[in-house]
């Protein structure tokens, strides 16, 4: 019974410490860390208190009331509180920080020991990648990377590092090889040679995935399932099957097991590797190497979530349903699909590089086929705003039944806002009219910060580009867009990410179309589409009178109430001007965020000043007390230790808040 009583008393004290420490450190603190710090603090200080004092007393028989009056008990409880706060500071300071969806630093919700274990495993993998990089000479080569025209030594070292690191790093290199607007040809050549050998899933693995991922039994969904894959990649693989309900042929795309865990860990490591490369080279920093890694990581996270690909496929299919440019999008069987498995309509097609016989069979000219593909992409970009972002030859097929285009693999999709669609349309018009002022207007809609553009200088630079592409039989799409990227970067600007995706897609599409018809000129055909686009826009009110009427009614419903308020507002404005009450005033406190920042900064300075003052005064009193031999010295000692305790509490609270602010700023 005595031991139970003592344990209950300690438990009551621990609850008291938990509540007080939470109040002193702030309410928004991690529950697990707070509980763990209190438990360790109470255990440690109780053991020290028992070992140094209690075991020499008759504490087993003394009631708690008498113990509470003992100054040693007060010191014990105060030490509990202080040690618990210091332990919390330790956990907050050394808490493993992970990279989030956008490259930001976030703290996971897993138990702290598991996070430390995970962090150790990840750091070990990162150390291995950095060791490979140093061994291949990247750090040495980066020292001589003065500009974007880097030498072959760095390109080879970079390729070898990514290849030896494997997995995500190889796919990252393959992606970088497509960024011809950023990297010199030697980089594109070396990174383009990266290959990833992936073993297909075994039949047992396929059966296991189907059993766990399908919402129904395999035999209930498929009457036949071919275990030999049509294609196998690093993320998933594709099989042919037949639906039991209607006998339709389908393809089933399976996500590789554990790919999400592998991707999550390696993508975080890739971003940290990019940060290391950026810290070693101004060239990499100017290139935006870390941002490239973050963008790649975001794209890969979407690719391993089949729900996103399924939604993309449905969206593009619905957007093109009434299009006059007939391209086929596989139907998604949403009842059987989820984030780990997609069931798609099987469309029998041939690669565009092997489609000459299909063109002849259905009397379709390569030029007409290429025009349909191009105009469909223009319609996706400029009308619906959602477009296929990876139009390489492997994703565009020829339907073997009627010769029409088939678009496949919607894991990568871009989205353009209406202003960006207008900007892209102006860009095509400006190129066709050879008008740098129109292209300036286009770019001002396509870049993130258009306030700092010097219009005259920018138009001069665009004019130089247009001169290089003038008086030629075919406008070189890749060269023109690369030059536009260069000019935008030279002026300290950057395209919206979705716009950059669209422009790179046009480069890839241009290359794909030349596989179909080598003499096809994208920008000449863009002029034809732009003319059709403007004509259809002008005719739309007459072709769709009811839709136009509904649109006008909606706009008037919003506008009329505001028009009724206008006379009253003008009268009030005139009255305030006449009375001299209108004063324009702006300072740092006129913005609420700025005001809060200054107030918080000032309050923390006051706390810091108070804590340091308490510490200095208490230390001085403690020193003075050592030279006083009267009985009053004990009160001076108590006051000194109390002041030191308060000083430490204030400084610990400020330290925790500083760490919290640092993490919050990394999230911004």
N, C-alpha and C positions, 0 to 999 in steps of 0.2 A: 504493500500500500504506500509506503514511504517513497519508493521509486516512482510509482505512478504519479504521486503528488508532485514530485520534483519535475517529472517530464511534462506534466500539465502546466506547471508554473513557467517552464522554459518555453513551452508552446505559446502561452499567452504573451510572453515577452517577444517571441519571434513574430507573432501577428502584429504586435505594437511596432516593432522595427520595420516590418513590411509596409505598414501604413505610413509611418513617419518618413521612411526613406523615399517612398513614392511621392509624397507631398514635397519633399525637399528637392528631388531631382526633376520634377515635372510629371504631368499626367500621361503624356504620350511616350511611354517607354515600354520596351518589350517585356511581356509577362514572364516568359521562360527565363530570360536573363535576370530579371528582378527576383524571381523565386529562387533561382540557383544561387545568386549572390547572397541573399538573406540566409539561405540554408547553410552555405559554407561559412559565412560570417559568424552566425550563431554557434555553429559547431566548433569552429576554430577558437573563438574567444572564450567559450565555455570551458573547453579543454585547458586552455592556458590559465584561466581563472581558477579552475579546480586544482590544477597541478601546482600553481604558485601560491595559493592561499587556502582554498576551501578544505583541502584534505588535512590541514592542520587544525581545523575547527570542528565543532560539533554541529555541522550544518544539517545533518540528518534529522536532528530533533528540534532545531530552531524553527519556529513558525516564519512564514514568508514576511510578515509585518516587521519582525525584528531585523530580518536580513535586508529589507528594503531601506531601513534606516542607516545601514552600514555604508560608509562612504565608498568602500571597495565595490559594493554592489552597483552604486551609481556609476563608478568608473567602468565596471564590466559592461553595463547596458550602453553607456556612451561609446565604448570601444566596439560593441556589436554594430551599432549604427554606422560608425565611421568605417569599419572594415567592410561592411556590406556595401556601402557607397563606393569605396575604392575598388572592390571586386567588380561592381557593375561597370565602373569606368574602364577597368581592364577588359571586360567582355565586350564593351562597346568599341574600344580602341582596336582590339585584335579580332573583331568579328569578321569572318570571311566575307568579302564583297564580290558579288557576281555581276556579270554584264547582262543587261536586259535586252529586250527586243530591238531597241534602237541604239545599242551600244552604251546605254547609260548604266551606272552602277546601282545595283539593287541588292537588298538583303533578303535572303530566302526565309521561308517559314519553317524549315526543317530544324530538328533538334541541333543544338550548337555543336555537340560532339560529331554528329554526322556531317555537319557543314565543314568542320575542321578537317575531317577525313577526306571529304570531297575536295576541299581546297588543296590539301596536300597532294592528292592524286593529280589534280589539274596542274599544280605548280610543277610536279615532276614531269608531266607531259610537255608543258611549256619549256621547261629547262632542256628537255631533249630536243625540241624544235630549234631553240636558240643555239644549242650545241651544233646541230646540223648546219645552221646558217653560218655560224662562225667558221666551222671546218671548211665550208665551201667558199669562204672568202667574201661573204656579203658585206660584213662590217668594214673590211678593208676597201672593197670596191666602192662602197657608198661614200667614202671620204673624197673620192675623185668625181663624184656625180655632181657636176656643177650646174647642169641644165638637163632638159629633157632629152637631148641627143646623147644618151649614155652609150658607152662602148659595149662591145660584145661580151667582155669579161663579166660585167655585172649581170647581163641577161642570162648567161650560162649559169652563173652562180645562183641566180634567183630560180631558174628552172630546176636545177639539181636539188635545191633546198625544198621546193614544193613537191617534187617527185619523191624524194626520200621521206618526207613527212607523211605522204600518202593521204588517202581519204578526201576530206574536205579541201585540203590544200591543193590537191591536183585539180579539183573542180574550180577552185578559185583562180588558178593559173589559166585554165581553159576560158573562164569568163574574161580575164584580163586580156587574153589574146584577141578578143573581139573589140576591145576599146582602142581601136586604131586612131581615134582622135586625140588620145592622151599619150600613147606610147610610140616610140620610134619603131621603124620597121624591124630592126634587129630584135627588139623585145617581142613583137608580134610573132615573128618567125620562130623564136626559141620556145615561147610559151605555147604556140600553136602545135608544137610537136608532143606536148604532154598527152599521154594515153593512160587510161585507167582500166586495168584488167579486172573484171568483176565476174566471180563465179555465180552461175545460176543457182537459185534455191533448189534444194532437193525436193522430191515428191512428198516426203514426210513433212518438210517445212511448209510446203504449199497447202497440204491437207490440214495442218495445224492452224495456219492463218485463216483458211476458209471456215474451219469449225469455230474459231473464236471471234471472227469478224462479221460473218454473215448473220443478219437478223433471224434467218430461218436455217433449217437444216440444208446441207449441200444437195441432198437428193430431192428436197422439196423445191429448190430453185432451178437446178440445172438437170437436164436429161442427159447431157454429155459435157465432159470437161476434159480438155486436152492438157495433160501434165507437162508436155514439152512447150516451153515458152516461145512466143513469137519474138520477144525481145527481152533482154535483161540489162538493167542499169544499176547504178550505185544506190538509187533510192527505192526502186521497185522493179517489178517485171510484169509482163503482159501475157495472158493466156487466152486462147479461143475457147468458147463454150456455146452451148445451146440452151435457151430458156425453156423450162418445162411447160410454162403456162401457154405459150403461143408458138413455140418452135422457132423463134427468131434467133439468128446467130448474133452473138455478142462477143466483146472482148472484156476481160476482167483484169484490171490493173491492181496489183497487190503491193502493199507497202512492206518493205523488208522488216523483219523483226528486230527490235532494239535500235532501229535507225534513228529514232528520235533522241534517245539517250546519247548515242554516239555523236549525232549532229550537234546537240545542245552543248556537249562538253567541248567538241572540237571547234565549233563556231566561236565560243567564248575565247578559246585559246588563239584562234586565228585573229580576232580583234586585238588581243593583247600583243600578238606577234607584230601586227600592223602598227601598233603604238610604239613598239620597240624600233621598228624600221624607221618610223617617222621621227623618233627622237635622235636617230643617228644621221639624218640627212635633211638638209633644207630642200633638196630636190624632191624627196618623197613628201615632205610637208606641203610644198607648193602644189604638188600633184594631187593632194587630197587623198593620200594612200589609205589613211585610217577610215575616211568616209567611204572609200570604195569597199573596204572590208565590211563595214557596217551595213552598207547597202546590199552587198552580196549575202551577208548573214540573214538579213531580213527576207530577201528573196528565197533563200533556202528553207527558212522556217515556214514560208508559205507553201513551198513545194512538198514538204513532208506532212502537210495537213491537206488530205484529199478533199475535205469539205470545201476548202477554198477553190481548188481546181474544179470541183463539181459545180460550185456556184458560178465561177467564171464561164464555164462551158455553157451553162443554161442562159446566163446573161447575154453572151455574144450571140447565141442561137436565137434568142427572142428578139434581140436588136436587129438581126438580119432577116427576120422571118418574112417581111414584106418587101425586101430589097429587090430591085430590078437586076442586080448583079448576083446571079445565082451561084452561091458557093454552099457546099454542104458541111454542116456541123453535126458530129455524132450526137444522137439522142442519149441523154443520161437517164438510166433507170434508178431514180432516186429512192424507190422503195427498198432496193437491195444495196444501195451505196451508203458509205459513211466515211469517217475521217481516215480509215485504214484500207478501204477497198472501194473501187469504182467499177460499176458495170455500165458499159457503153455499147451503143449500136455498132455492129460490125459493118464497115463500108469497104467493099472490095476495091482496092485501088492500086495504082502503080506509081513508083517514084517518078518525078518529073524528068529525071535524067534518063529514064528508060521508057518514056511515054510516046515516042514517035508513032509506034504502031497504033496506039489508042487514038491519037490525033487523026490519023488517016482513016481509021475505022468509022469514026463518027463525023468525019469531015469538019474537024475543028482545027483552025490554023493556030500555030503557037502564038502569033501576035494577038489573036482574039482571046486566047486563054490567058495570056499575060495581062491584057487589058482588064479582063474580068477580075483577076486577082488584085491588081493595083487599085481599081476603082472600088472594090469591096473594102480594101484597107483604108482608102481615103474616106469612104462613107463611115467606117468604124471610128476613125479619128475625128472627122470634122462634123459628123451629125450625131451619132449615138454617144461619142466620147469614151467608149470602152473598146479596146482594140487588142488583138493578138500581138504580144510583145516579142515573140521569138520566131519570125517567119523564115527560118532557114530551110534548105531544100528537103530535109527530113520531116518537116512538119506540113508540107504542102504536097498533096498527092493528086493524081488524075483518076477520077472514078471510072472503073473499067466497064461500067454498064452504060454510061451516056457521055463520058468525056468531060464532065464538069469538075471544077476544082473541089478538093476536100481539105479542110483545115483541121489539124490534129494538135493535141497536147496544149491545153490551156492553163498549164501550171504558172506561166508567166503572162500576165495581162496588165496593160497600162490603162490609166484613166485620165482624161483631160477635162478640165473645167471649161465652161463656155468661152471665157475670155482667152484661154489657151487655144481653144479650137479656132477662134477668130484670128489669133496671132499666127497660127500655123497656116491658115488659109492665105493671110496677107503675105507670108513668106513665099509661098508658091507663086503668088501673083507678082511679087517684087522681083523674083528671079526671072520669071518669064518676060516681064516688062523691062528688065535690066535697070531697075529703079532703086537706088540705094535708100532714098527717103522712105519708100514703102517698106523696105526690109527693116529700116530703123523702127518704124511704127510697129512692125511685127515683133521685133526683138523686145521692145518695151513691154509687150504683153506676155513675153515668154520667160523673162528673167525675174528673179526674186526681188531685187532692189533696183528699180529703174530711175531712182531720183538722182543718182550720181553720174548719169551718162552725159558726156559732152557730145551733143548731137552732131556738131560740125565735124569733129575728129572721128566720131564713129562712122558717119556717112563716108568720110574719106577712106577709111579702112575697108568698108564694105565695097566702095567703088573699085578699090584695087583688086578685090576678090572677083568682082564681076568682070573686070577687064581680062582676067586670066581665063575665065570660062566663056568669053564672048567669041563670036565668029568661029565656032566649032560645030561639027555635025551633030554631036551629042554632048549635052552638059554632063560632066563627070560628077555624079551624085556624091560619091564618097569624098572626093577632093573638096567639093563645095561645102559639105556639112562639116568636114574636119576643119576647114579654114574658118568657118563660122564659130566653131567651138574655140579655136585659137583666139579669135578677135574678142569674143566675150570674156575669155579668161584674161587676156591682156588688159582689158578695161576694168579688171577687178570685179567682174560680175559672175553670176552662175545661173544656169537655167534651173527652173523648177525640176525636181527629180522626174516627174512624169513627162515633162517636155524632153529632157535628156533621153529618157527611155524611148519616146516616139521618134526622135531624130536618129537614134542608133538603130531602131527597128527599120527605118527607111533605108539605111545603108545595107542592112541585112536583106531587106526585101529587094533592093536594087540588084544585089548580087544573085539572089534566087531567080529573079525575072530574067537576068541575062543567061542563066542556065536554060531557061525556056526559049528565049528569043534574044540572041546576042546583039541584035541591032535595035533593041527597044530603048527609047529615051523617056525616062520617068518624068522629067520636067516638061517635056513637050506634051505628054499625055495629061499631065497635071493641069495644063491650060484648058484642055478639053473638058476635064472634070469640073474645073472651077466655073467654066461657062455654064455647064449643065446645072451646077449647084446654085449659082445665082439666079438662073432662069426658073428653076423649080421653087426657089424661095419667093420670087416675085409672084409666081402663079399659085402658090399655096393658098392664099386667102380665097381665090376663085374656085380652086379645086376642092377645098374643104371649107365651105361657107359656114356650116354649123359649128365646126371647131373654132373658126375665127370669131364667130359671134359670141361663143362661150368665153373665149379668151378676153375679148373686149369688155364683156359684162363683168368678169372677174377683176380686171384692172380698174374699171369705173367704180366698182364696189369698194375698192381700197382708196381710190383717189377722191371721190366726192365728199366723204366726211372731212377730209383734210382741207378741201377747198372751202367748205363752210366755216372752218375755224380761222381761215386766213385773214379776213377783215378785222376780227377781234384781236388777233395777234399783232397785226400792223398797228392798230390803234394803241395797244398797250406799249409797243415799242416806241412809238412817237412820244407818248406821255413820259416814258422813262428817260428818253433823250432830252426832252424839254426840262425835266426836273433835275437833270444832271446826275441821275442815279446809276447810269451805265458806266462802269469803270472796268477797263480791261486790266486784269492782274494775273500774273503767273509767277510762281516761284517753286522751289523744290517741294513745298508742302501742299501745293495745289494738286499734286498727284497722290492718291491714297497710298499706293505702294511705296513711293518715296518717303512719305510721312511716316509710315509704319517702320520702314528700314531705319530712319534716323532715330525714332523713338526707341526701337529695340537696341540699336547701337549705343545710345546714351544710357539706357537702363543697365546694359551689361557693363558699360564702363563704370557706372556707379557701384555695381556689385563687386567688380574687380577691385576698385579703389577701396571699398569698404573691407573686403576680405584681406587685402594687403595691409591695410591700416590695423585691423584687428590683430593680424599676425605680428606686425612690428611692435605694437603697444604691448601685447601679451608677452612677447619674448623679452622686452625691456623690463616689464614688471617681474617676470620670472627671474631675470638676472639680479634685479634689486633685492628680491626676496631671499636670495642666497646670503646676503650680507646682513640680514635682520635676524637677531637671535631671540626676539620676544615671541610670545604666544600668538601675536597678531600675524606673524609670517604665514601661518597656515591658511588664513583667509586670502592673503595675497597670492599664495600658490594656487588656491582654488580658482580665483578670478583669472589668473594667468592661463591655467589649463583650459578653463571654459572659453576664454577668448581664442586660444589656439584651435580648440575644437570647432568653434564657429567659423574661424578663418578657413580651416580645411574643408568644412562643409560647403561654404560659398565657392571656393576654388574648384572643388570636385563638380559641383553643379554647373559652373561655367565651362569646365572642360567637356562634360557630357554634351552640353548645348553646342559647343564648338564643333565636336565630332559630328553631331546630328546635322548641323548647318553645312558642313563639308560634304556629307553624303547627299544632302538635298541639292547642293549646287552642282554636283556631278550628274544628278538626274535631269537638271535643267537643259 
